[in-house]
């Protein structure tokens, strides 16, 4: 395994390893203004949500590693403590990328990227009309993390007003990830798209007290077929099928064929159970795994 001491590599190399490994990262497409009212629009992938009450978003315009200069966004939020954080989806990702060009101070990236400025209701900076969601924020603190090139500056923002497009909501007014079609930053020039098979659900272990992997019978826990993910799903089970339910399932056609005719009963049962686990049918998987053979 590659072992890296940050003190023994260049800032650029460490930056590359961090961004390559800590991924994917959401993108804050931040619009700000300076004290003269000049608009700036720039994306940042050092970004996330940190609180719901109060609603807090944090992003970090880092000092440039090559020459230790600061970005216009950082300078603007020190002058005017307001920002709109726009969310980026696939339909606008190329325009977002173009807006990251290091244009001179005073150049309006909305115009350069061909994006539509929409007047905000509470803060001065405009929001991006094409964005699926946008958050009008006041800047409550800017916290420098260092003075050298590559050092971040945490811009801590309180959301004053959120704008969510109807097109990304489901019938319950909840954001549908497939309709959102979000993009995220990887390392180098790479991005990823939250769409298709890359989006999946895992039941949250909040309403149940799962038994844990340590309580799974050893012949299942040390399976040569089941993966760590499979065991994690099994370990989130609170109540196992009854003995009667397990015995009744022995007459299932697929299970019966394995129990009476397989040369690798355990392996075949585990493979069949794995199919059910990957389809989200945990109870059936347990009925298969607990068969006597």
N, C-alpha and C positions, 0 to 999 in steps of 0.2 A: 504494500500500500504506500502511495506517495505521501510523504510527511513534509509539511511545510511550516517553517517558522516565519511569521510575517516580517520579523526583523531581518531576515536573511535573503529576502527577495525584493525586487523593485515594487514600487506602488502599482505600476501598470500590470505587472504579473499577478500580484495579489488581487487586484481589482478584477482581472479576468477569471481567476479561480472562484472568487466570491459570486460573481454574476453568472458564471456557468453552473454553479452548484445550487445557489439559492434561487430556484426558478421552478415554475413560472412566477413572475411578479406582476401584479396589477399596475396599470398605468394611470397616473394623475396627469391629465391634460390641463395644465394650470393657466388660466388667464388672469393677468394682473395689469395694473396701471402704475405709472410713476406720478410724481407730484404735479407734473404738467398735464397729466391725463393721457399720455401716450400709452397705447395698448401693447402688451406682450403676450404671446401664447407659446407655451413650451411644454413638452412631455417629460415626466419623471417616473422612473420605475422603482425608486426607493420610496414606496408609498403603501399605506394600508389604513384600515379603520381600527381605532383603538378604544372607542367607547360609544355607547348608545345613549347614555344619560349622564352628562350632556353628550350629544353626538359629536365625536371628535375624529377628524381625519388628520393624518400626519404625512407629509412628504418631505424630501430632502434634496434641495439643489446643492450638490457637492461643489467644492472648489475644484477647478480644473487641475488634473494631475500634472499636465505638461508645463504649466507656467504659473500655477497658483492664483489665477484670476477667478473672479466670481461671476455668476450668471445674472442676467438682467432680472430674472424672476426674483432672485434673492435680494437684489438691490431694491426692487420695487416693493416687496412686502415690508421692507424696513421703512420705506417712505410712506406707503399707503397700506395700512394693515387690513387689507381685504383681498380675497382671491375667490375665483370660481373654479372648482375642480370638476372637470368634465370627464365622463367615462368614455372610453374608446371601444368601438366595436369594429367588426371586420370591414364594414362598408366604408370606413373612413381611415383605415390604418395607414394607407399610403400618404394621405394628406397630413396625418399626424406626424409621420416620419419626416416629411418635407419641412414641417414647422420646427423640427429640431435643428435645422440648419442654423449655424451661428451668424445670423445677420447682425448688422450694426445696430447700436442703440437707437431707438426711435422707429425702426422698421416694424411695420405691422404684419405679424405672421398670419393673421386671419386672411389678409389680402394675398400674401405669398402662397399660402396653401389652398386658397380658393374656398375657404370656409365662411359660414354666415355668422356674423356677430348679432346676438340678440340681447337687447337691453335687459339687465338684471333688475329685479324689483327692489332689492334692499342695498346691495353693494354697487360700487362703481364699475368694476370690470365687467365686460359683457360675457355672456355664456355662448357656447358653440351650438348653433342651431341644429347641426347634424348629430350631436351627441345623444345617445339614448337616455342618458341621465346626467344631471348637472347639479352641483351643490354650491349654493352661495354661502360663503364663509367669512367670518371675521378671524383675523390672525391674533391669537391670544398670547403667543410666545414664539420667538425665533431663538433656538438654542444651538450655538456653534459647538461642534464636536472636536474642533482643532483648528489650527492656523496654517497648516501645511497643505500642499497640493493633495487632493483626494479626500480631504476632510469634509464630512457632511455638515449640513445646517438643518436641524429639525424645525420645520415650519408647522407649528401646532395650530390647527384650525378648528373652530367651532362652527358647525353647520347651522345657519340661520334659516335657510329655506331650500327645500329639495324640489327638483323638477324631474319627473319620470314620464317618459312618453307612453301613451296608451298602448302603442303597438307592441311593447315588450311585456305587458301585463296579461295574466291569465284571467279566467272568469271570476276568480276570488281576489282580484286586484293584487296579486303577488307576482313578483318579477319571475318570468319564465326564462330559465337559462338558455333554452334553445332560441327563443325570440331575441334575447339580449345579444347573442352571438359575440361575446366578449373576446378580446385578444389580450395576450399577456407577453411580457418580455422574457426572453431567454438570454443566454450569453452571446457575445459577438453580434452578428447581424440577424440572429434567429428570434422568431416570435412563435407563439402557438395560438391556436384558435379553439375556443371552448364550444365545440359543435360536434354533432354526430356521436360516434362511439367514444369520444374522449370525455363525454359527460356521463356520469353514472351515479347511482344512489347507494348509500350505505346507511342502514338504520342506525340512528344515534342511540348509544347505550345510556339514555337519560331516564326513560320511564321504566326501565327494567333493571334488575340487578343480575347481570350475566354471571354464569358460574365461573368463567375464566378458563383459559387454556389448561391451567394446572389441574383442573378437575375432570378433564376429558380422559376417558379410559386409555391406558397406555397403548393398546393395540391400534387405537385411532390416532392418538397424539403423535406416535412415532411412525406414522404411515409413510411409505415410500412414494405414495401418490399424492396425497393431500399437501397443499402448499400452506405457507404461513397465513396467507389471506383466508384460505378455507378454514383453518383452525381458528382464526380470529372471529369469523362469522359463527362457527359452532360455539365458541366460548361466550358469545353474546346471548346464548340461550338461557332462559331462566328456568323453564320446566321441560323435562324430557318427555317423550311419548311414553305411555304406560306399557308394561309388558304385554298386555293384551293387544294394544295397537301395533306393537312390533311383530308379534306372532301373526296377527291378521294380515300384515303386509307381506308375509312370506309367500302368499299365494299370488302376489303380483307376477305377471308373466316374465318380465325381465329379471326380477330377483329369483324366481323359481328356476329359470334356465341356468343362472349362475350357481345356485346352491346345488343343483343336481348334475350339472354337466361341465362346469369349468375346471380347468387344471390349475387355475390361480384364483380361487374363490375370494380371498381377501383383496387382492389387487383389483379384480373386476368389480367387486362391491364398492370399493373406494372410488373407482373411476365413475361408476354410475352415480354414487352419492355426490361426487364432484360436479357432475352435470346439473344436478338439482340445486346445489349450492350456488352455482354460477347463474342459475335462473331465479334465484331468490327464494327457493322452496326449501327452507331449512328443516322444517318438521319432517318432510319426506326423506331428506338426506339422513336425518337421525334414525328414522325407521329402517333404512337400508344398512347403516353402519352398525346398528345394534343387533343385527341378525346373528343367530347362533350358527356356527359352522364347524 
